[in-house]
Amino acid sequence: MEEAQKVFIELKSAYESNDLQKVSEILSELEKGNFKSKSETVTEKEKLKMAIAKLKRQIKNLENEMIAIKENETYKTIVSIKDWNTYFKETKQKLEGELKELSKEVVE
């Protein structure tokens, strides 16, 4: 049971660090039936390298999300507003004008 737990931990670590080669090696060893866990030999340095790689991927994902947000038209509109009071006042006037036009169409 302890060996299975070690294998699972090693597989999970390889998966989280997107180490497809390691995942394939683990699968191959399991299929052969002669798996020897190397989790005891994982040094603190290797663990830190895996953690750094994971953080770098997360940073890249966040950067991509930020770029997508900044390219979004809604974001661009919000950023361009200099005076919120004026913006809301003008928006209210436009909406009231549209409401009057719609009300005229319904009556006719």
N, C-alpha and C positions, 0 to 999 in steps of 0.2 A: 504494500500500500504506500509506503514511504517513497519507493522508487517511482510509482505512478504520479505521486504529487510532485516530485522533482521534475519529471518529464513535463508535466502540465505547466509548471512554473517556467521552465525553460522555453517551452513552446509559446506561452503567453508573452514572455519577454521578447522573443524573436518576432512575433506577430506585431506587438506594439511598436517595435523599432523598425517595422517594415523590412525586416531582414528575410526576404523570400528564400534566399539561398539556405539560411539556417533552418527555416521551416521545412524546406524540401529535404534537407539532411536528416532532420528529426523523423520525418515521415518515412524516409527510406530505411533508416535504422529500425524503426518500429515494425515496418513490413518484413524486414529480415529477421526480426526477433532477437537481435543481439544489441539492443540499445544499451549504451553505457552513459549515464548522465554525466554531463560535464559541468553541471551547475555548481558543484563544489569548487571548480577551478576558476570560476568567473571572479576576476579580481575586482577590487573596489574601483580601480581605474576603468575597467571595462563597463562596469555598471554606470559610472558617471558619463562615459562616452555615449552609452545608450540613452541616458536621460537627456544629455545635451542634444543628441540627434532628434529625439522626440520633441524637445522644446523648439528646436529650429524649424521642424515641420509645422508646429503650432503657430509660430511667429509668421511663417510664410503664408499659412492659411488666413491669419488675421490681416496681414498686409493685403492679400487678394480681396478680402471682404471690404477693407477700407477703400481700396481702389474702386470697387463696384459701387459702394455707397457714394463716393465723390463723383462718379460718372452719372449717377441717378438724377433725373430731371427735378424731382422733388427736393433733393438736397441742394441742387444749384439754385432753385427758387428761394429756398429758406436762407441760404447764405447771402443772396443778393438783396434781401430786405434790410434796408437801413433804418427805417422808422416803423416799428410794429403798429403803433397807433394809427399812423397814416394808412398803412397796408390794410388794417382791419376796417377802417372807416371807408376806404375805397371799395373794398370787397363787399361790405354791407350795402353800399350804394348800388353796386352792380347787381347784387342779388335782389335788392328791392325793385330795381328796374326790370329785371327778368320776370319777377313775380307779377308786376303790373302788366307786362306784355302777355304773359300766360293767362292772366285773369281776363284780359280783353278777348283773347282767342276763345276762351270757354264761353263767354257771354254771347259772342257772335255766332 
